[in-house]
Amino acid sequence: MNSLGFDKAPGDTRVVVAMSGGVDSSVTAALLAQEGYDVVGVTLQLYDHGLTVGKKGACCAGQDIYDARQVADKLGIPHYVLDYENKFSDAVMQEFADSYLNGETPIPCVRCNQRVKFRDLLDQARDLGAEAMATGHYVRRVSGAFGAEMHRGTDPSRDQSYFLFATTQPQLDFLRFPLGDVPKTETRAIAAKLGLAVADKPDSQDICFVPDGGYAKVVEKLRPGAIEPGEIVHLDGRVLGHHDGVINFTVGQRRGIGVHDVGSNNKPLYVVKVEPQTRRVYVGPKEALARHCVTLRDVNWLGRSDEPTRDVPVTVKLRSMSQPAPATVTLQAVSLQEAASAGSNAIVTLEAPQYGIAPGQACVFYQGERLLGGGWICRDDQAVIQ
């Protein structure tokens, strides 16, 4: 077996590396090329550069394509740039805008991995004759008794498994993650040792097409005239003020709300609910955010066929930066095949109440280091669990 798990020499194994132009994917390509694999670099052009003028650290923009090509030339591997702007717009950016207008807080990086990189690009890798596709993500692909499993990256500060929860089993079988056991400091050291120009390049931002965090401007550009003002309402029914659009608020938000409750002894207010139909943003005390139960849609399940799907003990992450919380998850699925089709629903029951659980974010479940799957957090009016 070679290092990627194939029973043949590396030189007889073609691997497509998704090269974003950053240090992680560049080192991934370099390590595989050093081992003698037949490496092909592929970079995606994903979005209209006009949306990200002046954006530093944005992946898959013009500078990054240039950087990826320079690395490929230094490594002596073929490199292709694929124009995926239309695919990216249809699969990621349009939903991003609609999600904000629907009172949700989207995670476009998950959709990009799910619908573009691990679907369309993966198919392209097969068309190029590859037997695997490698990325620079900090997660581990572990061979278990029943097939490939996804585990957290060894370095907890760099683990990216939350953003890959929608990866299906067939995709995981084809994917490889050479940096899963490597600390970021070591990745940069490898790049410097190999003389790669990207060794000190800043990390890309999570939302690559949003300039300087101004997602409202992107939504306005994608949905002209769709952002409308509304009321900021206390949970007791009092109108405390007005806002310029629900896209500026997320459940759990404390800063920048723009109103105060003079009758609460200066107790801080939090966004408790965003109601897009009425354009109302509801605010209240922190205790109003407490939730013991979370409803999920479009669940992706990576559990085995012999594992239960009801009252499964797990730990869950409710945001990418949140600490794992003990819980149980119950899938609503007729069969495990349906559960693995990224179309079923689930209920997550938390051992202790959690705060600031925002619709549109992901709830990702783990058993130990292993990722079992995850789903999208619903608004209360979207819950369809039976």
Sequence and secondary structure as in RCSB ss.txt:
>XXXX:A:sequence
MNSLGFDKAPGDTRVVVAMSGGVDSSVTAALLAQEGYDVVGVTLQLYDHGLTVGKKGACCAGQDIYDARQVADKL
GIPHYVLDYENKFSDAVMQEFADSYLNGETPIPCVRCNQRVKFRDLLDQARDLGAEAMATGHYVRRVSGAFGAEM
HRGTDPSRDQSYFLFATTQPQLDFLRFPLGDVPKTETRAIAAKLGLAVADKPDSQDICFVPDGGYAKVVEKLRPG
AIEPGEIVHLDGRVLGHHDGVINFTVGQRRGIGVHDVGSNNKPLYVVKVEPQTRRVYVGPKEALARHCVTLRDVN
WLGRSDEPTRDVPVTVKLRSMSQPAPATVTLQAVSLQEAASAGSNAIVTLEAPQYGIAPGQACVFYQGERLLGGG
WICRDDQAVIQ
>XXXX:A:secstr
  TTS SS GGG EEEEE  SSHHHHHHHHHHHHTT EEEEEEEE S GGGGTT SS TTSHHHHHHHHHHHHHH
T  EEEEE HHHHIIIIIHHHHHHHHTT    HHHHHIIIIIIIIIHHHHHHTT SEEE   SEEEEEETTEEEE
EE SSTTT  GGGGTT  HHHHHHEE TTTT  HHHHHHHHHHTT TTTT     SSTTSGGG HHHHHHHHSTT
    EEEEETTS EEEEES GGG  TT  TT     GGGTT   EEEEEETTTTEEEEE GGGG EEEEEEEEEE
E   TTS  SSEEEEEESSTTS  EEEEEEEE SSHHHHTTT EEEEEEEEEEES   TTSEEEEEETTEEEEEE
EE  GGG    
